[in-house]
Amino acid sequence: QVQLVESGGGLVQAGGSLRLSCVASGSIFSINAMGWYRQAPGKQRDLVAHIISGGSTTYANSVKGRFTISRDNAKNTVYLQMNSLQPEDTAVYYCSAVIRDLDRVTRSYWGQGTQVTVSS
C-alpha cells in the first residue's frame, strides 16, 4: 500500500550537481525516517544520508560537505542535493523510509532506484 518513487538522476560532468527527490505515497500514517543509499556495480549498498523525524541528519564520510538531505513532511518527500559530484559518486541511488501505515504497522520501504552517472 506504500510506494516510494525516486526521480532526478541523470548524467553530469564532474563538479556538477543533481537533486534527487523521493515521494512516498499510499496508506501512510507517519514517516519516522527517510534516507538515501547507493550501490555501484560489484559493491554493496551503502548509506549516503539519513534524516529522522526530528530533523537530525547523518552522512557518509564520503559525501560530507557536498550532499545535503532534507524533507518536506507535508509532501512526504525527501530530497538529496548533490554538489561537487565526482565519478566515484556514480551508482544507483535508492530511497528508503521507515513508515507507519494506516494499519499502524511500521516497516521499511525501498524505492526502485535512480541512476546517477558522473563523467570525468
Secondary structure by P-SEA (a helix, b strand, c coil): cbbbbbcbbbbbcccbbbbbbbbbbcccccccccbbbbbcccccccccccccccbbbbbcccccccbbbbbcccccbbbbbbcccccccccbbbbbbbccccccbbbbbbccbbbbbbcc
